[in-house]
């Protein structure tokens, strides 16, 4: 009996202890982790992957068809513009060059053609022979006047002589008994000879007149020939202008055949290394200035509407190192584009360009050897407040209407508070209304919590 009594007493004691523990637990409430509402800075941001790039690169191409010499510059080599000094104080070297002998040959050929045309124009403009011919022609014209006049007088004289012999013959024939037959025959012969002389002199006069007409044309012929030389000069001048333009072109090609970098930068890519024949426009080198390095990010169009030019940006990631760098949004593209995500979902995105701070960029280039095409992450701050009432983001939950609520600890009991939220990020939420500084809220409320339930705070 005593043993059973002791067992009953022991059971009763254990039961009383258990009941006391339950009562004590119900009196202190369920332990919850709480945090006080406090004033702190808060921001909203957009996180996205980005890639380093250059706003502009410079492509060195073949200026014309020709043979390029071997290119000694390689990717990463520093190049300098024409007329500057390199790091060793030497004159900047050309990055590429067309074979000089080939270019010089075309220059010499074009110059020779121009010289030939200049000599032809000079010879064409020399009218000394034509001037002499014109002077002689004018003198011929002048000399023909008295010659023709003399021929005309000779015809007149011959006519008079013929008239004289005709009268004598007529007189002899009218008195045939006075003169002998020989005298009459002689008179007939003299008349005939004088007639022949008249006809000959007339022929000579006609010849002189024809010669005079031809001589009168000589000055005009010489003048027309000289005029034709003027037309020839115009043609030669046009040919010279074309040849001079060709010479200017090949001289310009000779200058362009020695190619310098347009900026101080580095070789990003070398397309040609060995000597070879290439056509105009063939890419040789791509050059960029790494001091202009920037970041390009494809941001969802739903998020980019809250971003603006000049917004602060934090750039981080393995390529950046343990310390993030600071930049700002320099440009937001006005048009979006469709991009397929890694999960195969089509997304509408917009390109955002981020400009790095000069000091940070210099440090990245010096310490991290930052270049083009490096993957980074960017955090674009869309809104920021230096002083705001904040609670942890994990303290918020939605009601049945979609509004924000929190569990607040008041006098050892949980109370549901409706709150109005301002700025919101992954860590903090701004409380615009519903809570005050110092209020205690449950950091991460569990589903088993209910309003009015007793609770105790724990760290």
C-alpha positions in Angstrom: 0.0 0.0 0.0 2.7 2.4 0.9 4.5 1.7 -2.5 1.3 2.5 -4.5 0.7 5.6 -2.4 4.1 6.9 -3.2 3.6 6.2 -6.9 0.3 8.1 -6.8 1.9 11.0 -5.0 4.8 11.1 -7.5 2.3 11.2 -10.4 0.4 14.0 -8.8 3.5 16.0 -8.3 4.5 15.6 -12.0 1.1 16.5 -13.1 1.1 19.6 -11.0 4.5 20.6 -12.4 3.3 20.1 -16.0 0.1 22.1 -15.3 2.3 24.8 -13.8 4.5 24.9 -16.8 1.5 25.3 -19.1 0.0 28.0 -17.0 3.3 29.8 -16.8 3.8 29.5 -20.6 0.3 30.8 -21.2 1.0 33.7 -18.8 4.3 34.7 -20.6 3.2 34.0 -24.2 4.9 32.5 -27.4 8.4 33.8 -27.9 8.8 35.9 -31.1 11.7 37.8 -32.6 10.9 41.5 -32.7 12.6 44.6 -34.0 11.9 48.2 -33.2 10.6 50.7 -35.8 13.5 53.1 -36.4 14.7 56.0 -38.5 17.1 55.0 -41.2 18.1 55.6 -44.8 16.3 53.6 -47.5 16.3 53.2 -51.3 14.6 51.5 -54.1 16.8 50.0 -56.8 16.9 47.8 -59.9 19.5 45.0 -60.0 20.6 43.7 -63.3 23.5 42.0 -65.1 25.7 44.3 -67.2 28.7 44.2 -69.5 31.5 46.6 -70.0 31.8 48.3 -73.3 33.1 51.4 -75.1 30.8 54.1 -76.4 32.9 54.2 -79.6 35.6 52.2 -81.3 37.7 53.2 -84.3 38.1 50.8 -87.2 41.2 51.1 -89.3 40.4 49.9 -92.8 42.1 49.8 -96.2 41.7 53.2 -97.8 42.0 51.8 -101.3 42.9 48.6 -103.2 46.5 47.8 -102.5 49.1 45.7 -100.7 49.4 46.1 -96.9 52.6 45.6 -95.1 52.8 43.3 -92.1 51.1 44.8 -89.0 53.3 44.6 -85.9 50.8 45.8 -83.3 48.9 43.2 -81.4 45.8 43.2 -79.1 46.5 45.2 -76.0 49.3 47.3 -77.5 49.0 51.1 -76.9 48.8 53.3 -80.0 49.1 57.0 -80.4 47.7 59.6 -82.8 49.9 61.2 -85.5 52.1 64.0 -84.3 52.2 62.9 -80.6 54.8 61.1 -78.5 54.6 57.6 -77.1 55.4 56.6 -73.5 59.1 56.5 -74.3 59.0 60.0 -75.8 59.4 58.7 -79.4 57.2 59.9 -82.3 54.0 58.0 -82.7 54.3 55.1 -85.1 51.7 54.3 -87.8 49.6 51.3 -87.0 49.4 50.1 -90.6 50.9 51.1 -94.0 50.3 50.3 -97.6 53.5 49.2 -99.5 55.2 52.7 -100.1 56.7 51.7 -103.5 53.3 50.8 -105.0 51.8 54.2 -103.9 54.9 56.2 -105.1 54.6 54.5 -108.5 51.1 55.7 -109.0 52.1 59.2 -107.9 55.0 59.4 -110.3 52.7 58.1 -113.2 50.0 60.7 -112.5 52.6 63.5 -112.2 54.2 62.5 -115.5 50.8 62.7 -117.3 50.2 66.2 -115.8 53.7 67.3 -117.0 53.0 66.0 -120.5 49.8 67.9 -120.7 51.5 71.1 -119.5 54.1 70.8 -122.2 51.4 70.2 -124.8 49.5 73.3 -123.7 52.7 75.3 -123.7 53.5 74.1 -127.3 49.9 74.8 -128.4 50.0 78.3 -127.0 53.2 79.1 -129.0 51.8 81.0 -132.1 55.1 82.3 -133.4 54.9 80.3 -136.6 51.3 81.3 -137.1 52.1 84.9 -136.6 54.8 84.7 -139.3 52.4 83.0 -141.7 49.8 85.6 -141.1 52.3 88.4 -141.7 53.4 86.7 -144.9 49.8 86.2 -146.0 49.0 89.9 -145.5 52.1 90.8 -147.5 51.0 88.4 -150.3 47.6 90.2 -150.3 49.2 93.6 -150.5 51.6 92.4 -153.3 48.8 91.0 -155.4 47.1 94.3 -155.8 49.8 95.9 -158.0 50.4 92.6 -159.8 46.8 92.4 -160.8 46.8 96.1 -161.8 49.9 95.5 -163.9 48.2 92.5 -165.6 45.1 94.7 -166.3 47.3 97.4 -167.8 49.0 94.8 -169.9 45.7 93.6 -171.2 44.9 97.2 -172.1 48.2 97.6 -173.9 47.7 94.4 -175.8 44.3 95.6 -176.8 45.8 98.8 -178.2 48.5 96.9 -180.0 45.9 94.6 -181.5 43.7 97.6 -182.6 46.8 99.2 -184.2 47.7 96.1 -186.2 44.1 95.6 -187.2 43.9 99.1 -188.6 47.2 98.6 -190.6 45.9 95.3 -192.0 42.6 97.0 -193.0 44.4 99.8 -194.6 46.7 97.4 -196.6 43.7 95.4 -197.7 41.9 98.5 -198.9 44.9 99.4 -201.2 46.2 96.1 -202.3 48.0 97.5 -205.4 50.3 99.7 -203.4 51.9 97.1 -201.2 53.4 93.8 -202.0 51.9 90.5 -201.1 54.7 90.0 -198.5 53.8 93.3 -196.7 50.2 92.2 -196.5 51.1 88.8 -195.1 53.3 90.5 -192.6 50.5 92.8 -191.5 48.2 89.8 -191.1 50.9 88.1 -189.0 51.3 91.1 -186.8 47.6 91.3 -186.3 47.3 87.7 -185.3 50.3 87.8 -183.0 48.8 90.9 -181.3 45.5 89.0 -180.9 47.4 86.1 -179.3 49.1 88.5 -177.0 45.8 90.0 -175.9 44.4 86.6 -175.2 47.5 85.6 -173.3 47.4 88.7 -171.3 43.7 88.1 -170.5 44.6 84.6 -169.3 47.4 86.0 -167.2 45.0 88.6 -165.8 42.5 85.8 -164.9 45.2 83.8 -163.3 46.3 86.9 -161.3 42.7 87.5 -160.2 42.4 83.9 -159.1 45.7 84.1 -157.3 44.6 87.3 -155.7 41.4 85.6 -154.5 43.3 82.7 -153.1 45.8 85.1 -151.5 43.0 87.1 -149.9 41.9 83.9 -148.1 45.4 83.2 -146.6 45.1 85.5 -143.6 41.7 84.1 -142.7 43.0 80.6 -143.0 45.9 81.4 -140.7 43.5 83.1 -138.3 41.1 80.1 -138.3 44.0 77.7 -137.7 45.0 79.8 -134.7 41.4 79.7 -133.5 41.4 76.0 -133.8 44.5 75.9 -131.5 42.4 77.8 -128.9 39.8 75.0 -129.1 42.6 72.5 -128.7 43.9 74.4 -125.7 40.5 74.1 -124.1 40.5 70.4 -124.6 44.1 70.2 -123.2 43.1 72.3 -120.2 40.2 70.0 -119.5 42.5 66.9 -119.8 45.0 68.6 -117.5 42.3 69.3 -114.9 41.3 65.7 -115.0 45.0 64.6 -114.7 45.6 67.0 -111.9 42.6 65.7 -110.0 43.9 62.2 -110.5 47.3 63.3 -109.2 45.7 65.0 -106.1 43.8 61.7 -105.5 46.9 59.5 -105.6 48.8 62.0 -103.5 46.0 61.9 -100.9 46.1 58.1 -101.2 49.8 58.2 -100.5 49.1 60.2 -97.3 46.2 57.9 -96.3 48.4 54.9 -97.1 50.2 55.6 -93.8 47.6 55.0 -91.2 47.7 56.3 -87.6 45.4 55.7 -84.7 42.8 58.5 -84.4 43.1 58.4 -80.6 45.4 57.4 -77.8 44.1 53.9 -77.0 44.8 50.2 -77.3 44.4 47.7 -80.0 41.2 45.7 -79.3 41.4 43.4 -82.3 43.8 42.8 -85.1 42.2 41.4 -88.3 45.3 41.2 -90.5 48.9 40.5 -89.5 50.9 39.4 -92.6 51.6 41.3 -95.8 48.9 40.7 -98.4 46.8 42.3 -101.2 43.5 43.7 -99.9 40.5 45.5 -101.3 39.3 48.9 -100.1 37.4 48.8 -96.9 39.0 45.6 -95.5 39.2 45.8 -91.7 42.7 45.9 -90.3 42.5 47.0 -86.7 39.9 48.0 -84.1 41.1 50.6 -81.6 39.4 51.9 -78.5 40.2 54.2 -75.6 39.7 52.3 -72.3 39.4 55.6 -70.4 35.9 55.8 -71.9 34.9 52.4 -70.5 31.2 52.2 -69.5 28.7 49.5 -68.6 25.7 48.5 -70.6 22.7 46.8 -68.9 19.5 45.4 -70.4 16.8 46.4 -67.9 13.2 45.2 -67.9 11.0 47.8 -69.3 8.7 47.6 -66.2 11.7 48.5 -64.0 13.4 51.1 -66.2 10.5 53.5 -66.0 11.6 54.4 -62.5 15.2 55.0 -63.5 16.4 58.4 -64.8 19.6 59.9 -66.2 22.0 60.9 -63.5 20.7 58.2 -61.0 23.4 56.7 -58.8 24.5 53.2 -59.7 26.5 50.7 -57.7 28.6 48.2 -59.8 29.8 45.0 -58.2 30.5 41.4 -59.0 33.6 39.1 -59.3 35.1 41.2 -62.1 34.9 44.3 -59.9 36.4 42.8 -56.8 35.5 43.0 -53.1 34.8 46.8 -53.2 32.0 47.9 -55.4 32.4 51.0 -57.6 30.1 53.9 -58.1 28.7 55.3 -61.4 25.7 57.0 -62.7 23.1 56.5 -65.5 24.3 58.5 -68.5 21.8 57.3 -71.1 18.6 55.4 -71.4 17.7 54.2 -74.9 14.3 55.4 -76.1 13.3 52.1 -77.7 13.1 48.7 -76.1 13.7 45.3 -77.6 12.6 41.7 -77.0 15.0 39.4 -75.3 14.5 35.7 -74.4 15.5 34.9 -70.9 17.4 31.7 -69.8 14.0 30.2 -68.9 12.8 30.8 -72.5 10.5 33.7 -71.5 10.3 36.6 -73.9 11.0 39.9 -72.0 10.8 43.5 -73.1 14.1 45.2 -72.1 15.7 48.6 -72.5 19.4 49.4 -72.8 20.8 51.5 -70.0 24.3 53.0 -70.1 26.2 53.5 -66.9 29.2 55.9 -66.7 31.8 55.0 -64.1 33.5 57.5 -61.9 37.0 58.3 -63.2 38.8 57.4 -60.0 37.0 54.0 -59.8 37.6 53.3 -63.4 41.3 54.1 -63.1 41.5 51.8 -60.1 39.8 49.0 -61.9 42.1 49.3 -64.9 45.1 49.4 -62.6 44.2 46.7 -60.1 41.7 44.5 -62.0 43.0 45.0 -65.6 39.4 45.9 -66.6 38.6 45.7 -70.3 35.8 45.5 -72.8 33.2 42.7 -72.5 33.6 42.0 -68.7 30.4 40.7 -66.9 29.3 42.8 -63.9 26.2 43.5 -61.9 24.6 46.9 -61.6 22.3 48.3 -58.9 20.4 51.4 -60.2 19.0 53.4 -57.4 15.6 54.7 -58.6 14.6 56.5 -55.3 16.5 57.3 -52.1 15.6 58.8 -48.7 18.2 59.7 -46.1 15.6 59.6 -43.2 12.6 57.4 -43.1 10.7 55.1 -40.6 11.7 51.6 -41.6 10.9 48.0 -40.7 12.4 44.8 -42.1 10.9 43.7 -45.4 10.3 40.3 -43.7 8.0 41.8 -41.2 5.3 42.6 -43.9 2.5 40.3 -45.0 -0.6 40.8 -47.0 -4.2 40.8 -45.8 -7.1 39.4 -47.8 -7.5 42.7 -49.7 -3.9 42.8 -50.6 -2.9 45.5 -48.1 0.2 45.5 -46.0 0.1 44.4 -42.4 2.5 43.7 -39.5 2.3 42.0 -36.1 3.0 44.5 -33.4 3.8 43.5 -29.8 1.8 45.6 -27.4 1.6 44.8 -23.6 2.6 41.2 -24.1 0.1 40.5 -26.8 0.2 40.5 -30.7 -1.8 43.1 -32.6 -2.3 43.3 -36.3 -1.5 46.7 -37.7 -2.5 48.0 -41.1 0.5 50.0 -42.5 1.0 52.2 -45.5 4.3 51.5 -47.3 6.5 53.9 -49.1 9.9 52.9 -50.5 10.5 49.2 -50.6 13.5 47.0 -51.2 14.6 43.5 -50.5 15.8 44.4 -46.9 13.8 47.4 -45.7 10.3 49.0 -46.1 9.4 52.6 -45.4 6.4 53.0 -43.1 4.4 56.0 -44.3 1.6 55.4 -41.8 0.4 52.9 -39.2 3.5 52.7 -36.9 5.7 55.0 -34.9 9.3 55.1 -33.9 10.0 52.6 -31.2 7.1 50.3 -31.9 8.0 46.6 -31.8 7.1 44.4 -34.8 7.6 40.7 -35.4 10.6 40.4 -37.7 9.4 37.2 -39.5 5.9 36.3 -38.4 4.9 32.6 -38.6 1.6 31.4 -39.8 0.6 30.0 -36.4 0.5 33.5 -34.9 -2.9 35.1 -34.3 -4.0 38.5 -33.2 -4.5 38.8 -29.4 -2.1 36.0 -28.7 0.2 36.5 -25.8 3.8 36.7 -26.9 7.2 37.6 -25.4 10.1 39.3 -27.2 13.3 37.5 -27.7 16.5 38.6 -29.5 
